[in-house]
Amino acid sequence: MSQTNADVHDSDPREAAKLMAEGAAIERTWRPDELGAVLRHQLSVPLDFDLGAEERWEKARLEALLASLCPAIETFADLLRHPSPPVELLEMTKQFARRHRKDPNSPLPKEIATVIYFASIVTALLRCARRITNLTAEKLADGLRWAMANSWIDDHTRSLFHEGLRALQSAGEATHGSGPRSS
């Protein structure tokens, strides 16, 4: 038996479990340039790939919804830029992002999931005049301010968040705050 195998076999299983648990709890820290690249990639991903992979969404319904739209919506970026996107698709996107925000094993960085989450909410508010969140206006404004403070946010998403914040402020709903605290 090699020295490495002997060390593993002779170790205390409780200590090994503790080390594995600590290792699993370590969260990757992303650099701003990496987050920018991941956001650009996520915005370019076909909706039917990510949303269709979710068990909660009926793939046939998603495909029918996407096929019925003019102009077409194929990616997350298309959805967020569409002049009148379907609220159902924005809700699906919000739920997708929420799950990835809360999942410690998600391959999607929490920061990116959070941006997608707030972007879907603001798009529904601005383009569909619908609230798809229970967040207070103050917490929503806090989330938008947090997102806009990140250097890695693309110009279109930053503009969307600015527009959303202006809409909240003009409605007298948004006050002061520092970041997202709730889902």
N, C-alpha and C positions, 0 to 999 in steps of 0.2 A: 504494500500500500504506500502511495506517495505521501510525502510530508503534508501536503495540502489536504488530502483526503483524511489523513489521521487527525489533523487539526479540526476538521469539520465534524468528524465522528466523535471526537472527544469533547466537543464544546457542550456547554449547558444549553439545552433546547430553549429554555426561557430567555436566555440572553440573545440567542439567535433570533427568536421571535420578536424580541424588543428591537433589535437592530433592523429587522425587516420592516417592522411597523414604522419606525422612525424614517427609514428610507422611503417608504411609500408616502409618508406625509410631506416629504420635501416637494415643494412646488417650484416649477421652473420659472426663473425670472427672465423675461423677454426684454431685449434691447428695443428702443424705439424704432430703429430701422427694421428690425425683424417684425415688430407688430404692424408697421406700415405695409410690409410685404404680405403678411398674413391677411390683413384686411383687404388689400387689393385682390388677393387670390380668392378670398371668401366671397367678395362682391361679384366675382366673375364665374362662380360655380353655378351650374344649372340648378334651378329650384327643384326640378323633379329628381335630381340626384340626392340632394340633402333632405328635402321634405318628403320625397317618395320613399326614402330609406327608413323613415320613422314609422313604427308600427301603428301609431295612433291615427295616421292619415291614410285614408283609402286611396291607393295609387290611381285607380281608375278615375275617381272624383278629381284628383289633382290634375291628371292628364286632360280631362274634359274641360276643367276650368282654364288651364293654360291654353288649350287649343281654341277656346272661344274668344280670346282677347285680341283687341285691335287698338293700338299697336300691340304687338306680341310682347309677352313677358317671358324671358327665358332664364334670366339670372337674378340674383339678389339686387344687383345694380339696376337692372331694368325695372324691377318692382318699385324700388325707392325713387326712381325717376319718372315713373308712369304718371300721366296727368290725372287719371282716375282709377287707381288700382282696386281690385276687389278686396273688400274688408276681410273676407274669409281667408284670403291669401296672406294678408298682413297679420291676421290672428295666428295662422299656422306658423309664420315666421317668428312671431313673438314667442310662441310656445317652444319652438325649436331652440331659440336663443336662451330662453329661461332654463330649459333642461341642461343646456351646455354650460350655463353660468353656474349651476348648482352641482354638476357632476364632477367630482374630483379627478375622475379618470378620462375626462373629455380631451380629445386631441386638440380641440379648439381653445385657444387661450381665453381665459375669463374676460379679459379686456375686450377682445374681439366680439365675444358673445354679448357682452354688455352694450357695445356700440350697436350691434344688429338689433338687440332688444329695444333700445331707445329709438333707433331709426324707424323700426316698424310702428311703434306707438305714435311718433311724431308724424309719420307719413299718413297714418289713418286720421289723425287730428286735422292736418292741413289739407289733404287732398280729398278726404271723404267726409269731413266734419263729424267724425265719430271718435269717441273715447273707447279704446280697447284695453284700458288699464284701470285698476283701482287706486293707483298711486295718486296722491294729492298733487295739485298743481305745483306746490312748492317742491315736493320730492322729484317730480318730473323735471322741473327747472334745474334743480341741483344736479340731476343726471346729465342734462344737456350741457350745463356749465363744466362738469367734470370732463365730458367727452371733448368739448371744444378746447380745453386746456391741454390736451395731448397733442404733441407736435406731429405725431404719426397719422392723424386723421386726414383723409383725403379732402380736397377742396369741396367736392360736391356734398359730402356728408357733413362737413363743417357748416356749409351754407344752409343745408337742411335744418341743422340744429339751431343756427342763428335765427332762421325764419320761425322755427317752433318757439324759441324763447321770446321773440318779438310778439308772436301771437298770444302767448300766455301773459306777457306783460301788458299788452294792449287790452286784454280782457280783464286786467286787474287781478289776475290769479297768482302770478309768480312773485315771490319775495326773494329773500336772500338765502344763500346756502352754500355748501361746499362740495357735495358729491352724493352719489347714489347710496342709499342706505337700505333700500327695501326692494322687493320684486313686486 
